[in-house]
Amino acid sequence: MAEIIRSSYGPYKFAAALINGLRRSPLELLADSQLRSVQFCRPEVVASERHLIAAFAAAATTTLSGVARSRRIEVEFILRLSCQRQIQDALRVAGLTGEEESVVAAAITEGDEDPEQLLVEALQMLGGVVKPFERTAPPQRLMELYGISEAQLETVPRTGGIEPLELLIIEKVVSSYVS
């Protein structure tokens, strides 16, 4: 599927997709442990496809180097995506409420397992349709979530078609595992 975002880092493979029109709550699947290696987040916390990939790379880096805050790379991914230090804070920022009509599903596998296949399984269980990723949150909401000021935005030039807000959020993702 062209709508699926893919990446790899070291032994890990990553696939993510925006799923709209859910017919079943992802929280049910997580509670039943039916989808190991799949993590869900609210689309309004994601700035771009690059943001998802940066969070995956940060989670893989911390996991491989032995400094991850979580034992599971999928949870580490949510920590890095949300730029939080505590799992409960990451879940508060990016986690599901149970009222979602759409989610970003991300699968991380190791070795030969195909993360895209896990997304297909999630889609079958959830119902809905995979759509090309699009940002759903207005810039002001992302600025609030990630603690970015207008003054910070003004200091970053537009480069290569990437907007300053996206660059600053990705910088926060990267610095979340450096400090």
Buried (B, 14 or more C-beta within 10 A) or exposed (E): EEBBBBBBBEEBBBBBBBBBEBEEBBBEBBEEEEBEBBBBBBBBBBBBBBBBBBBBBBBBBBBBEEEBBBEBBBBBBBBBBBBBEEBEBBBEBBBBEEEBEBBBBBBBBBEEEEBBEBBBBBBEBBEBEBBEBEBBBEBEEBBEBBEBEEEBBEEBEEEEEEBBBBBBBBBBBBEBBEE
